[in-house]
Amino acid sequence: MIGRLRGTLAEKHPPKLLLDVSGVGYEVEAPMSTFYQLPETGAEVTLHTHLVVREDAQALFGFYTERERLLFRNLIKVSGVGPRVAIAILSGISADDFVVCVNQNDSAALTRLPGIGKKTAERLIVEMRDRLADWEQPAAAIGSPKEELALRGNGSATQDAVSALVALGYKAPEASKMVRAIAEEGVSSDELIRRALQATVR
């Protein structure tokens, strides 16, 4: 099991990134909650990881905090929730807000996340409630979304944002509509993704 990686952030194209560890490039899939906190490419970063091994493939998932990985590991134990659905959940709602939804039986909020229907939302609430019984709310936020991100041309940023949302489980027309609704000139793709995902859970 690969539990942690420390290396140079070589590429980041949500929801995937490439981490160079001593000359070896690790392809990692991460939730947007992690992308918001990543440094610029070329900087060193440490990720908590979870390796999923199947007969036909191996996939490595990375998280900026141990807290995110813990929730991810609990989510994939729920029937009908695979690793990529768990990544989509963590991309659309913070770990602590997810706990609030579970504790308040707010299935409506969960159904606004990609890949989560009514039955899955209800199953999440039932199965996650006991697993999150000891979940402690942090005294202070663990990190914060980066507001100063490298800017790219707005056309490229919107295209990248739409592609990322599609990769997270949204249908292309829906993803395009989400991005167009919040697009502004000079805003980076990471920020567009963050705003689009926030708008879906309001």
Secondary structure, DSSP 8 states (H G I E B T S, - for coil): ---EEEEEEEEEETTEEEEEETTEEEEEE--HHHHTT---TTSEEEEEEEEEE-SS-EEEEEESSHHHHHHHHHHTTSTT--HHHHHHHHHHS-HHHHHHHHHTT-HHHHHTSTT--HHHHHHHHHHHHHHTTT----SS-SS---S------HHHHHHHHHHHHHHTT--HHHHHHHHHHH--TT--HHHHHHHHHHHHT-
